[in-house]
Amino acid sequence: PDRVFAPVWTSLYAMMGLATARVAAASGVSSPVVHFLAHLCVNLLWAPIFFGLQRLRLALLMNVALIASLSVLLGQYGIAAASPSALLLCPYMGWLLFATALNFAICRLNPTARGYNNARWQADLAKLQKRAASIAAA
């Protein structure tokens, strides 16, 4: 629900920003900072892929890539600015692991045939019903 996701993501982004600011202050715009920016781009693309396009398996692969990327970042941040910066990313890792498990469960509940899953079918059906209702009303 929104009452959970909004404060959680606000806190996670604040901690990610603080951790990255600490690393940037300690080492400038270094490899870990560039790595974080690339990681953040994938993170920001996940929601439109999962919710907008209903590409559940692609979103799952993105989550696995985010976990791998964050694992590397944890090491880089620990070296670049001492452990407090890496510790700030640990709640985000927990959230990513939870989100990946949830994404996996959703994939299992929505089997895919030829790239088309139940979630996409339902979204397409809803669009078709809305279009039919607007045509019938005209």
N, C-alpha and C positions, 0 to 999 in steps of 0.2 A: 504493500500500500504506500501511497505518496507520503503519508505521515512518518513512515520509516525510511524510505529511500532518500527523500530530500535531505534530512539531517545527516544520514550516514554518508552520502556522497559529498555533501558540503564538508564534513569533517575529513573524509579521506582526501579530497582535493586540497584542503588546507594543509594537511600533513605532508602530502606529496610536494606541494609548493614550498613548504618550509624546509623539507629535506633537500630539495633541489637548490634552493637559495643558499643553504649552508654549504653544499658541495661547490656551487659556483663561487661563493665567497672564498672558499679555501683553495680552489684550483682554477678559477676562471671558467670560461666556456670550454670545457674539456670534453673528452670522449664520454664520460658518464652523463653529462648534461645533454649532449646530442643524442645519446642513446635514450635518455628519458623522454626527450621530445618526440622521437620516433615511436616509442612505447605509448605515449599519450595519444598520438594520432590514431594508432590501432584501437586504443581504448575508446576514443570518441566515435570511431566508425562502427563499433560493435552494436550499439543500440539500433541504428538504422538498418543494419544487416539482419539482426534478429527480429526486431519488432516491425520494421517497415517492409522489408523484403521477405520476411519469414524464411530466411535461408538458415535453418536451424543448425545444420551440420557445418556450414561455413563458419557460423558464429562459434560453434564448439571448437573448431580448429583455431579460431582467433583466440579463444580463451586459453587453450593449451599454449599457444605462442606467447600470450601475455604472461602466463605463469613462468615459462622458460625465460622470457626477457626480464621479468622482475627478479627471478633468481639471480641472474647475472648482475642486475642493478644493485641488489642487496650487497653483493660482494664489492662492487665498484664503489658504492657509497660508503661502505665500511672502511675501505682503504683511503678514499679521497678526503673524507671529513670526520674520521673516527666513527665509532659505533652509534652515537645518537641519531645521526642521519639515517642509517640503515634501520634502526629501531622504529623510526617514524613510518617506514614503509611496511612494517609487519602487519598492522591491521588491514591494510590494503591486500596483502597476500592472503590473509584469512578470508576476506570478502571474495577475492578472485577464486579461491578454492571452493567456497560455497556456491558462487555463481556458476562455476564449471560443473559441479555436481548437479545443480539444478538444470542447467542446459542439457547435460547428458540424459537426465531423467525425462526431460521434455522430448528429446530426440527419440528415446525409446518408446514414448507414448504416441509419437507421430511418425510412423514408418514412412520411408520415402520410396516412391516408385518412379523411375525415370526423372529424378530431380524434382518431383512434385510431392509435397507432404500434406498431411491433413490440415495443418495450420494455414498453409497457403491456400488450400482448397476452400476453407471456411472464409478466409479474407476475400477471396475472389467471389465467392457466393454472396457475401454481404454487399460487395460493390455492385454485383449484378442485380440484387434485390433492390438496392437503392436506385439504381438506374431505371429499373422497370417501374418502380413507384413514381419516379419523376415523369416518366413517359405517360403513365396511366393518368397522372394528375393534369397533364397538359391538354 
